[in-house]
């Protein structure tokens, strides 16, 4: 490893973390404890990601011996070479235009779109004290958590690190537990109406095609 390091850029760590956390906050507009927990878990992932992306490349240092032995002559402290999957798979050219990075950007954009759409429906339903069954909630019971998982997986495609790879399954478990907790709250509040909704609507996998929202009230 040689050359000028592309790391130690702590202002970029702070700036990028703040931007993505703010985006998530503006879409989620957390009000309940469960809202804050889901946003907090996502924020921890984002900070861990950008710390390695621009601050301290823990994963590259940890794997430095293996990387130097198997990829001699490659400066992994150069920021572009920090896209490990790009280098390990053997893609040529700018890593920002490889298939993984493009797929990553698509997943992240889709995730934020889903997050915004889902939480707008949820908060409108909370204001009216009714069950959220419109929009994405007609296709799965927890689209907001699907959105967070899509965004995190998108980040992993372009910049996998040891901390984020460890955090990702933990985050999924956290979101599953939050989803189960939300279901208990909804069941206590809406009773049979929620039972009918849950019987017809998958928890995380979305329904494809046209859905009829009226039959949940039947």
N, C-alpha and C positions, 0 to 999 in steps of 0.2 A: 504494500500500500504506500502511495507516494502522492506528491503534489499537494496543492492547497485544499484544505478541508472545506466541504460544503456545509458544515454544521456549526454549532455554536451561535446560531442566529436566533437568539431568544426573543427578540422583538417579534419575529415572524411566528414563533410558537404562540406567543400571547395573542397576536393579531388574528391569526387563522383560527385558533381555538375560540376566541371571542366571537368571530363572525359566524361560525357554524353553530355554536351554542345559542347565539342570538336568533339565528334563523329558526332553530328548533323551538326556542322559547316563543317567538312571534307566531309560529304555527300552532303550538300546543296551548299557549296561554294558560299555564297551570293554575288550578284553583284548589283542587283537593290534594290530600297527602299522597294519593296514588299518582296523580299527575306529576307532583314534584319528585317522587321517587323514580318514575320512568325517565324524566328529564335529567335527573341527577346521574342515573346510571349511564345514560347516553353521553353526558358531559364528561364523565370519567374516561370513557373510551376515546372521545375526541382529544382530550388533553394528552393521554398516553400516546395516541397516534402522532400528533404534531410535535410532541417532545422528541420522538425518534426521527420524524421527518426533517426537522430543522434544528433541533437542539443537540441531543446526545444520542448517537447511533448505537445504542446498547446491543442490538441484535448483530450488527456488523462486527463490533468488537468481540462479541461472544463467539462468532463464527469465523473470526479472522484467520486462524490457523488453517481451517479447512478450505476457506475461500482462497487463501494465498497459494495453497498446495494445488488446488484443482483449477484455479483460474489465474495463473501467473501473468503478470503484466497488466492486470486490470486494477485500476485505482477505485476501490469501493468507497473511499471517502469523497469521491466526486459525487455530486448530488444525483446526476442521471444514473450512475451505476448503483445508487442506493435502491433503485427499483429492482429488487433482487429477482423477482419472477421473470422480468424482462431479460435479465442477464443469464439466469440459470436455464431458461427455456431455449435461449439462443436467438432471440429476436434481434434484428438489425435496426439501425436508425434510432430516431428520437423515441424514447420510451413513452412519451406523452401521446404518441399516435399508434402504439401497438394495439392489437385486438383486446388485450386484457384491460388496458387503460380506457379504451373507448367503452367497453362493456361496463367498466366501473362507473364511468360518468353517467351512463344511461341508468344504471341501478340507483345511483345517488339522486339524480333528478326525479326519477319515478318515485323513489322513497319520500322525498320532500313533497311532491305533488300529492301522494296518497296521504301523508301526514296532515297536510293542510286541509284536504277535502274531508278526511275522516273526523278531524277534531272540530271543524265547523259544524258538522251534523251533530256530533256528540254534545257540544256546548249549547246548541240551540235546543236540543232535547232536554238538557238539564234545566235550562231556563223555564221550559214549559212543563217540567216535571212529568215527561212522557218517556217511553222507551225509544231509544235510538234504533230505527230500523230502515232509515232511508239511505240512499247513496251506497257507499261501500259497506255500510252496516247491513244492507240487504244481501251482501255476498259473503261476509264473514263476520264473526262476532267481535273480533279485536283487530280491525285494520290498522289502528295506530301502532300497535306493537309489531305487526308485519312490516310497517313502514320503517320503524327504527332498525329492524333486523336487515332489511334491504339496504339501507344506507350504510350500516356497519360492514356488511358483506361486500358492498361496493368498494369501500375503503380498503378492505383486506386484499381485494384483487390487484389494486395498484401499489400497495405498500404494506405487505405483511410483515409484522414484527413479532418477536417472542411475547412481549406484554399483551399486544392486541389479540394474538392467537390464543393466549391463555384467557384473556378477558371475554372473548366472543362467546364461547359456550356458557360461561358464567352469566353473561348478560342475557342470553337466551333463556336460561333457567329463571333468572330474575323476572323477565317479562312473562314467562309462563305462570309463575306464582302470582304476579300482579293480576294477570288475566283471570286466574281462578278466584282470587280475592274479589275482583270486580263482579264476577258472576254470582258469588254468594250475596253481595250487596244488592245486585239487581233482582235476584230471586226473592230476597226478603222484601223488596219494595214493590215488585210487580207480580210476584206469584205465578199463577197459571199462564198469564200472558207471556212472561219470560220463558217458561217451560216450553210453550208452543214454538216460540221463536228459536230457542236453542235446539229443539228437535229437528228443525228444518234448515238451520244455518250452521255451516261448519265453523269451528272455533278459529282456525287460522287460514286454512286453504280456501281461496276464494272461489265462489261459483262463477262459471262462465255462462254467457248467454243472458237472455231476458229473465228477470225475476219479478215475482208479484209480491209487493209488500203488504197488500191488503189482507192476505190469508192469515197473517200472524195475529190479527185482531179477532179472527173468527172463533 
